[in-house]
Amino acid sequence: MPRFTRFLRATIALAGALLCLQPTAVQALAYEAKLAPELFTAPDLCAYTDCKAVLPGAERFSPRDGQPRFATGYKGDTAIGYVFLSTDLVDIPAYSGKPVITLIGMDTAGRFTGIRVLKHSEPILLLGIPETKLDAFVGQYLGKSVAQHFEVGSGDKQTVGLDAISGATVTVVAENQVITRAAQQVARKVGILKSAVRPSARYKDVGDIADWDSLVKAGAVSRLTLQPADVGEPDTGQPYLDLWVGVLNHPTLGRAVLGATEWRALMTRLKPHETALMVISDGAGSFKGSGFVRGGIFDRVQVKQDADTYTFRDLDYLNLYSLQAKGHPNFRESGIFILRDASFSAAWPFRFVYLANKQDKSTGQRQFINFETKLWLPDAWLEGGRPAVSEPEAPWKKIWRDKALSIVFFVAFLAIVAFTYSRRDWLTARATIRDKRWVAWPKYVFWTVSIVWIGGVLMAQPSITHVMTWFHSLISRWEWELFLTDPFIFIFWWFIFITLFVWGRGLFCGWLCPFGSLSELAYKIAGKLGLKRFQRHLPKPLHDKLKWVKYGVFFALMAVSLWSMTVAEQFAEVEPFKTTFLVGPWNRSWPFQLFFTVVLGLSLFIERPFCKYVCPLGAGLAIPTSFRLFGLRRKKECGPCKACAVQCGSLAIAADGKIDQRECLLCLDCMVYYHDAHACPPLATERKRREKAGLKLTPIGRDGYFIPIKEVRGEAP
């Protein structure tokens, strides 16, 4: 046994050494790359990055100015194309919750000439999938037109299909949106793509509305509220920005806000195709921006309608000194923005966008993040009602549709596992300690499906990185679409969350975790192949000390993530999940291969050593297991008896007979004992007593004892 103890300690030491090797093992050049702050702010974009790399043939570049911001590349005096930074135009987070900062080149005909990823924060591309895969992905756009429709996956006559990166679907889906949406904005600005022609809004006067609450209930105004944490500022107890926007052209809203006289005066100043938007806001933030100067552009606010983006200059701004509507909110800033583009129509839905300048605490760099509120005038406020609008399909919806059959099978499989476990009393009552087929064979099937299909094919191995990502999304910025782009992980986590509070973490960890299943199946197969005599449990006192290691790893990772998510994602490599399923051990460097080999090799002799002593995901799931609804049954004799404790592979049964559900992996061996009249000492004693007395052996009840024999007395004749 000391040999096994030393072996386990050596494994933990190897995990620590692996973590120490992280900084030197990083080969990803763009991962959290240090970019010059001027890259995001300076007019001369190309002084801080290699624009010629994405627009070959250009001899010089103009400053980037206006909205959307881009630089024009010239050969001699002839413009040959445009270069733009993705974060100047769109704010679409990838799986890490941060955008992939991309430099894009496009010629004057709208063809992509070069795309270069400058920086990303994707953990899968840090020490797993090489960055060359991402470079190959963006290389698929070269030579193609911005007018084409690109989709990740198989294409058709209307779309260009892009080869995805196995194991990084969310990343490439987000990057596809970044590239196409940014390029479309520039293409519309320079006239390569034409803006959609929308008929002007025909407003229906619905009478006078005097109070603000009625305007809100009618849907005539829209609100955008940001908290300090949303923009990386310390909490002040007040919103950072509390903004309202509305269309003043509508007579009902215009009169309510400005009063009849002022509204008519405003309408006389507007041309037939122009739209006036009311914007009021309270809080420390400013929709004008501290850098605004006369003659310049309002760089903090935009309006988006479908793929068109509209910005405002100083001549598009009018002062708004007061509001007439009763009960209107307090405001610190107010103004009227005139939208002069004839392609805009207030009859169609649009989004008012606020661009916040947020500092990344882990890197110190600042970046713009978009926050938006949608406004669509009420149906009853438009002549003929709202027009029929076909919203572009969200990328996650296409992914779910394309994988619909696999999703159905996945959900069905999870339902079968949950149903099977819910029938544990029926199964364990039919099994015996010598013949566990009723319990063992379903688990063997589930383990095999989990390893081969869920882990190997779907690559749906839950990880502590998911927990950290969701934790940070809750405290910063939640993006449903980010998580919906990986349907199997999304569904799996909902299943885990629900069953966690019903039965505890053991159903996932013991029955469904791909790596846990691999570890357990390796242990079982090794025993059948003649290694059973070498298989041991650690001494209970040592186990009771080592089981706390995984909790230390879990809390350490969560604490480090608050300081730097980048470092936490590197340290999360203590999980061999990525090596096993997402990347494959043959694609990794020797420290990861060695760690994977040692952990799996150790699993041949000790049942689930990683799960019991190291796994931070298991620790994270164990904590809420304390609040589960249902646990395993025990008898009053279980304390002094200890028969089933000897066979407990999880070593989760304490000296007093109680089961530590946080450590229990629901192998159900104790429940087989619970129903086995030949193995459970209290049952065996009662069975022998009845057999000796010639009494009937009644079924075993839910309490784990033979149902009592009741004497039935007949009436005297």
Helices and strands as residue ranges (DSSP letters): H 2-20, H 22-25, H 38-41, G 45-47, G 51-53, E 60-61, E 71-75, E 78-85, G 86-88, E 101-107, E 112-119, H 124-127, H 131-138, G 139-141, E 149-152, E 159-162, H 169-190, H 212-218, E 221-226, G 228-231, E 241-247, H 251-258, H 260-269, E 275-282, E 301-305, E 308-310, G 314-316, E 317-319, E 333-339, E 350-359, E 366-375, G 379-381, H 395-402, H 404-422, H 424-430, H 437-449, I 450-457, H 464-475, H 480-484, H 487-502, H 506-507, I 508-512, H 514-526, I 527-531, G 532-534, H 540-546, H 549-563, H 565-571, G 572-574, H 577-577, I 578-583, G 585-587, H 590-602, H 609-613, H 616-625, H 638-641, H 643-647, H 669-675, H 681-693
